[in-house]
């Protein structure tokens, strides 16, 4: 492999930091390499100071756009965002940087469709659910979401994970939330938040588990090494 032929990946991270480190480890693991020079170059902005994406009007968009512009200036050719909810600002990020984005939500929705399921249960924030509903509809699929009180329970578990708790209680709670979605008709479960796979895996569920972040890492490697075409930058 010609190490000089690969594209440089820019990663907008820190939302949260543990999920970003997990994503970077997967990038490294999925790269076919026999020596250092076979790996792709990755520029990462781990910025935990991005305003909370779950608070409307928090101002996350301009901060993410500035991060994307800086990654472009540092030499990134293509972008990835290690956070589902931040994809609400995908257009702004691409306009600010002029760079294509390997879309995490699109990747997860396409994988859900590939399972043959008609209804996908998504464990994610309200913002992420809105995005997944749209992308799944484009695949002629329905989205199964938690009822309001269980969605509140999901957010409480999510913030425990962000606080470093990945213990048995949190794992059981996340599994219970996934089982609620299955009971409501979900034929596959999508990890619609990059923290979810830190405490939930395929072995915990009786339906297929879609780890969007894991699939994004595989896709980033494929795009940067030229095995998959570079996504188009939206025009206008």
C-alpha positions in Angstrom: 0.0 0.0 0.0 1.2 3.5 -0.8 0.9 5.3 2.5 1.0 8.7 0.7 -2.2 7.9 -1.2 -4.5 7.9 1.8 -6.7 10.8 2.8 -6.3 12.6 6.1 -9.3 12.2 8.4 -10.4 15.1 10.6 -12.5 14.0 13.7 -14.7 16.3 15.7 -14.7 14.7 19.1 -14.9 15.1 22.8 -18.7 14.6 22.9 -17.9 12.7 25.1 -14.2 12.0 25.4 -14.5 8.3 26.2 -16.7 7.7 23.1 -14.1 9.5 21.0 -11.2 7.4 22.3 -13.3 4.3 21.7 -13.9 5.5 18.1 -10.1 6.2 17.5 -9.2 2.7 18.9 -11.6 1.2 16.4 -10.2 3.3 13.5 -6.7 1.9 14.3 -8.0 -1.7 14.7 -9.8 -1.7 11.4 -6.9 -0.3 9.3 -5.1 -3.0 7.4 -1.5 -2.2 8.4 1.8 -4.0 8.6 3.8 -0.9 9.7 3.2 2.6 11.1 3.1 4.2 7.7 0.2 2.0 6.5 -2.2 3.7 8.9 -4.3 6.8 8.0 -3.4 10.2 9.3 -6.0 11.4 11.8 -6.4 14.9 13.1 -8.6 15.0 16.1 -10.2 17.9 18.1 -11.2 16.4 21.4 -13.2 19.4 22.6 -15.4 18.6 25.7 -16.2 22.3 25.9 -18.6 22.1 23.0 -22.0 23.3 24.5 -24.4 20.5 25.4 -26.0 19.3 22.1 -29.1 18.3 24.0 -29.9 21.9 25.1 -31.7 23.9 22.4 -30.0 27.2 21.6 -26.8 26.2 23.4 -24.6 27.4 20.5 -23.0 24.1 19.7 -23.3 24.7 15.9 -20.9 27.6 15.6 -18.3 25.9 17.9 -18.5 22.7 15.8 -18.2 24.8 12.6 -15.1 26.5 14.0 -13.6 23.1 14.9 -14.2 21.8 11.4 -12.6 24.9 9.8 -9.5 24.4 12.0 -9.3 20.7 11.0 -9.4 21.7 7.4 -6.7 24.3 7.9 -4.5 21.7 9.6 -4.8 19.4 6.5 -7.9 17.3 6.9 -9.4 16.0 3.6 -12.6 14.5 5.0 -14.5 14.8 8.3 -16.2 12.5 10.8 -18.1 13.4 13.9 -17.9 11.0 16.9 -21.3 12.2 18.2 -24.8 11.4 16.8 -26.6 14.5 18.1 -24.0 16.9 16.7 -25.0 15.8 13.2 -27.9 18.2 13.5 -25.2 20.8 12.5 -23.8 18.7 9.6 -24.6 21.2 6.9 -23.1 24.1 8.8 -20.0 22.0 9.6 -19.5 21.1 5.9 -20.2 24.7 4.7 -17.7 26.1 7.2 -14.9 23.7 6.2 -15.7 22.9 2.6 -15.0 19.3 3.5 -17.1 16.2 2.9 -18.6 14.5 6.0 -18.8 10.7 6.4 -22.2 10.7 8.0 -22.7 8.7 11.2 -26.5 8.8 11.1 -26.7 7.7 7.4 -24.3 4.9 8.2 -26.4 3.6 11.0 -29.7 3.9 9.1 -28.3 2.0 6.1 -27.1 -0.8 8.4 -30.5 -1.0 10.0 -32.1 -1.3 6.6 -29.6 -4.0 5.6 -30.8 -6.3 8.4 -34.2 -6.6 6.7 -36.0 -4.9 9.6 -38.9 -2.6 9.0 -38.9 -1.0 12.4 -35.7 0.1 14.2 -35.5 0.9 17.9 -33.1 3.8 18.5 -31.4 4.6 21.8 -30.5 8.2 21.5 -31.1 11.8 22.5 -34.2 13.6 21.3 -32.0 15.4 18.7 -30.5 12.1 17.5 -34.0 10.5 17.3 -35.2 13.3 15.0 -32.3 12.7 12.7 -32.7 8.9 12.7 -36.4 9.2 12.1 -35.7 11.2 8.9 -32.9 8.9 7.7 -34.9 5.7 8.4 -37.9 7.1 6.6 -35.7 7.5 3.6 -35.1 3.7 3.8 -38.8 3.1 4.1 -38.4 2.2 7.8 -40.2 3.2 11.0 -38.5 4.3 14.2 -39.4 3.0 17.6 -38.7 5.4 20.4 -38.9 5.2 24.2 -42.0 6.7 25.9 -41.2 10.1 27.6 -40.6 8.7 31.1 -38.2 6.0 29.8 -36.5 8.5 27.5 -35.8 10.6 30.7 -34.4 7.4 32.2 -32.2 6.9 29.1 -30.8 10.4 29.5 -30.0 9.8 33.2 -28.1 6.6 32.2 -26.3 8.5 29.4 -25.0 11.2 31.8 -23.9 8.5 34.2 -21.8 7.0 31.4 -20.4 10.4 30.6 -19.5 10.6 34.3 -17.4 7.4 33.9 -19.9 4.9 35.3 -19.9 1.8 33.0 -20.6 -0.6 35.9 -23.2 -3.4 36.1 -26.1 -1.2 37.2 -25.7 1.1 34.2 -25.3 -2.0 31.9 -28.5 -3.5 33.2 -30.4 -0.2 32.9 -29.3 0.2 29.2 -30.2 -3.4 28.4 -33.6 -2.8 30.0 -34.2 0.2 27.8 -33.3 -1.7 24.7 -35.7 -4.5 25.8 -38.5 -1.9 26.1 -37.9 -1.0 22.4 -38.0 -4.6 21.4 -41.2 -5.1 23.3 -42.7 -2.2 21.4 -41.9 -3.8 18.1 -38.3 -2.9 17.3 -36.7 -5.6 15.0 -33.2 -4.2 15.5 -31.6 -1.8 18.0 -29.5 1.1 16.8 -26.9 2.7 19.2 -28.0 6.3 18.4 -25.5 7.7 20.9 -21.8 6.9 20.9 -21.9 6.2 24.6 -24.4 3.3 24.3 -21.9 0.7 23.0 -19.7 1.4 26.0 -22.3 -0.5 28.1 -24.3 -2.5 25.6 -23.3 -5.1 22.9 -24.8 -7.7 20.5 -24.6 -10.4 23.2 -27.1 -8.4 25.4 -29.9 -8.5 22.9 -32.1 -11.0 21.0 -32.3 -8.8 17.9 -29.5 -7.4 15.8 -27.5 -4.5 17.4 -26.3 -1.7 15.1 -23.3 0.1 16.5 -23.3 3.2 14.3 -19.9 4.4 15.7 -18.2 1.1 15.0 -19.6 1.1 11.4 -18.5 4.7 11.0 -14.9 3.8 12.0 -14.9 1.0 9.3 -16.3 3.4 6.7 -13.8 6.1 7.5 -10.9 3.7 6.9 -12.5 2.6 3.7 -13.0 6.2 2.4 -9.5 7.3 3.5 -7.8 4.3 1.8 -9.8 4.7 -1.4 -11.9 1.5 -1.0 -15.1 3.6 -0.9 -15.9 6.9 -2.7 -15.6 10.2 -0.8 -19.0 11.6 0.1 -20.2 14.7 -1.8 -20.3 18.1 -0.1 -23.8 19.5 -0.2 -24.2 22.4 -2.7 -26.0 25.6 -1.6 
